[in-house]
Each structure stands twice: as structure tokens, then as C-alpha cells.
Amino acid sequence: MAPTIIVPGSVRTAAARHFKNATTRKESLSLYREILRTTKVFHWCDETGQPWSQRLRAEARKEFEASREETDPLILARMLVTGRDCVQQIQIKFNEADRAAWARIERDTNRRR
């Protein structure tokens, strides 16, 4: 049986590639779960009668499926950063609108007293 020759750089690059893939996969799953958690708060329906939460989940699934085969680490990192930023902006805007609605409810309640 012939001996196996291990080139020092090849082991590290394979391990680094595996680590990057595992890290990217974890980040992608984390982002996807965060999107699903965020869509839970969209209770109202669109003009066709479909709940926004279902529509947003379907769109997120479609985007993730479309980018499943992407292998370029730079593009993957850009997609993850952009996705995370968009989710955070939506959460911030929704929280601001929610606080404004509760403040209006409180103000209207106090006005009636």
C-alpha cells in the first residue's frame, strides 16, 4: 500500500473550508429563524386576504432556496449582512410603530377620563 502524502497547507485549507461552511450554515439558519420569529407579529392581511406572515415566510423561503447553491464566500457574507440588517430595520420600525400605537391608545384613554 502506498503511503499517503499530506501537504501541510492542504489540511488547513480543508479544515478552514469546513469551518467557513459550518459557520455560514449556522449564520444562515440563525438569520432564517430570526426572519420567521419576526414575521409572527404581522397579523393583518394583504389586499388578497392572505396573512402577511405567511406571505413574508414564503418570500424568505424562496430567497433562501434561490441562494442555496451560492459558493462564493464574499457574496454569501454580503447576503447574510444585508439580510440581518433588513431584519433589524424591520424590527426597529415595527417596534416604533407599536410604541406609537400604544402611546395613542394611552392618550385616548386618558382623554376620556
C-alpha positions in Angstrom: 0.0 0.0 0.0 1.4 3.4 -1.0 1.9 5.9 1.7 -0.3 9.0 1.8 1.5 12.2 1.4 -0.1 15.1 3.3 0.8 18.6 2.2 0.8 20.9 5.2 -1.3 23.6 3.6 -4.0 21.2 2.3 -5.1 20.0 5.7 -5.5 23.6 7.0 -7.4 24.8 3.9 -9.8 21.8 4.0 -10.4 22.4 7.7 -10.8 26.2 7.1 -13.2 25.5 4.3 -15.3 23.2 6.5 -15.2 25.8 9.3 -16.4 28.5 6.9 -19.2 26.3 5.5 -20.3 25.3 9.0 -20.2 28.9 10.2 -22.0 30.2 7.1 -24.7 27.5 7.6 -25.2 28.4 11.3 -25.4 32.1 10.4 -27.9 31.4 7.6 -30.1 29.2 9.9 -29.9 31.8 12.6 -31.0 34.5 10.1 -33.8 32.4 8.7 -35.1 31.6 12.2 -34.9 35.3 13.1 -37.0 36.1 10.0 -39.6 33.5 11.0 -39.8 34.9 14.5 -40.1 38.5 13.1 -42.9 37.5 10.7 -45.1 36.3 13.6 -46.0 39.8 14.5 -47.5 40.6 11.1 -51.1 39.6 11.8 -53.0 41.6 9.2 -53.9 40.5 5.7 -52.9 41.9 2.3 -55.3 43.1 -0.4 -55.9 39.5 -1.5 -56.8 38.3 2.0 -53.6 36.3 2.6 -51.9 37.0 6.0 -48.7 38.9 5.7 -46.9 36.5 8.0 -47.5 33.7 5.5 -46.5 35.8 2.6 -43.3 37.0 4.2 -42.4 33.5 5.2 -42.9 32.2 1.7 -40.8 35.0 0.3 -38.0 34.3 2.8 -38.1 30.6 1.9 -37.9 31.5 -1.8 -34.9 33.8 -1.2 -33.0 31.2 0.8 -33.8 28.4 -1.7 -32.5 30.6 -4.5 -29.2 31.3 -2.8 -28.7 27.7 -1.6 -26.2 26.9 -4.3 -24.1 30.0 -3.9 -20.5 29.2 -3.0 -18.7 32.5 -3.2 -17.9 33.4 0.4 -17.9 37.2 -0.4 -21.4 37.0 -1.9 -22.6 34.8 1.0 -21.3 37.2 3.6 -22.9 40.1 1.7 -26.2 38.4 1.6 -26.1 37.5 5.3 -25.1 41.0 6.4 -27.8 42.6 4.1 -30.4 40.1 5.4 -29.5 40.7 9.0 -29.6 44.5 8.5 -33.0 44.4 6.8 -34.5 42.2 9.6 -33.1 44.6 12.3 -34.5 47.6 10.4 -37.9 46.0 10.2 -37.9 45.1 13.9 -36.9 48.7 14.8 -39.6 50.2 12.6 -42.3 47.8 13.9 -41.3 48.5 17.5 -41.5 52.2 16.9 -44.9 51.9 15.3 -46.1 49.6 18.1 -44.9 52.1 20.7 -46.6 54.9 18.9 -49.9 53.0 18.7 -49.8 52.2 22.4 -49.0 55.8 23.2 -52.0 56.9 21.2 -54.2 54.3 22.9 -53.0 55.6 26.3 -53.5 59.2 25.3 -57.1 58.5 24.0 -57.8 56.5 27.2 -56.6 59.4 29.4 -58.6 61.9 27.4 -61.9 60.1 28.1 -61.4 60.2 31.9 
